[in-house]
């Protein structure tokens, strides 16, 4: 599903340059559940942006579902993001004036899905994340964990091939975070491909595979004790 070969992303800082990603080689197969962990400034946000087609590499090759991302225009990248990737963010990014169901429907509107089908699909994914009785509630009427579940339902709505979660438990207490991680495990068991970005060693240790990034370079982790913080 995800193939990176020699990926570099370089930023200019005055007369100096910084390699946020420095020769990254990464392969993630369909239906894997992988965490990418690293401290602030390690390059994990840059890696997430490239995986999510929000940014492109300066060097190297990135293929998503066999497609070389570097060959696409901005409009084509936007289409790939809308069709192939479900984004889940730490801040939830829900629109406060819309209900849970209406928030979930938003990406389906962009896909041009008819209203009746959108409604059925939004109800289906909200039921899947355990919010059948909260569909008509607005974000301010929901707990943090419930808001994150709405965000997950929104990411699932378009049936993407990849779920990309950026610090999805970062704004939650430990009990609520554990509930959200349980949902991710259920989604993985159902066949979803999930890449989870985190700085939390305990969260990374829950995933079947963990990759550590530090100073723009990556390596596989063998245990929680290997994490550099």
Secondary structure, 3 states (H helix, E strand, C coil): CEEEEEEEEEEEECCEEEEEEEEEEEEECCCCEEEEECCCCCCHHHHHHHHCCCCCCCEEEEEECCEEHHHCCHHHHHHHHHHHEEEEECCCCCCCCCEHHHHHHHHHHHCCCCHHHHHHHHHHHHHHCCCCCCCCCEHHHCCHHHHHHHHHHHHHHCCCCEEEEECCCCCCCHHHHHHHHHHHHHHHHCCCCEEEEECCHHHHHCCCEEEEEECCEEEECCCHHHCCC
